[in-house]
């Protein structure tokens, strides 16, 4: 696999869960909806270290770890228990991307893109 195709495939390797909605009340007023943190919110590193994906509030972006260039962007949502549906755009190829991921553990996402290619992402430890 060439470096360019590896970068392109990592561009689609951004993964995540939809933000969960909750309710809260303030001072006896009617309930208001607030977003709760998703189990995948944060940063996820490709297993080869080429790209890092960031997930927050239903939105994802993937950047190259060496240059910081944005490779992909889009949105994500739950489709069923621990399954995440991700759609967006590969900024390298200027084409739509789609893939599904399973939250295998709190630290690992196992994903398959639309052409059947499998890849995993590992949760990146927060900066100290």
Helices and strands as residue ranges (DSSP letters): H 3-11, E 20-24, E 32-36, E 42-46, E 51-56, E 59-64, E 70-80, E 83-90, E 95-105, E 108-113, E 118-123
